[in-house]
Amino acid sequence: MWSSTLLAIGAAAFSGCIIGGYLIFSERGAKRLMAIAGFLLAVYAATVLYFSQSFAVAVAFYLPAALFLLASFVIKYWEKRDAYLVPGIAGLALSFVAAAIQQTETGIPSLSLGHNALYHLVQASALLLIFWTARGLTRGIR
């Protein structure tokens, strides 16, 4: 189960790179990025399956992709001022806040929220915001 979880994190990172690439690069540039990201995903998958199942490996692979997607949302927003990008920017930023909550083990004892519960609440909110941006992105595809 843990291997599958780590591979899913890799797939999410790969997807974030592709989405970000298509937002800010030409189609040719986005396809080049897809080839590079695909190669890195294969290296990541091999690492997870045969060498290390440390969560640190997942973070090292996912963090640059998440930062790239955030940067892509910001760049595209400044370029086009498409309002549907704002929730995605906020959601990705909130996702980093959630990670900080988890790593620092910050909870809210007065609400009986341990760090894990608080992390999941914040992360769920972040994912909802990112979902709203994904809906906005797909409206142009239809």
PyMOL commands that set and color helices and strands:
alter all, ss='L'
color gray80, all
select helices_A, chain A and resi 2-24+27-50+55-80+85-104+109-111+115-139
alter helices_A, ss='H'
color red, helices_A
deselect
rebuild
show_as cartoon
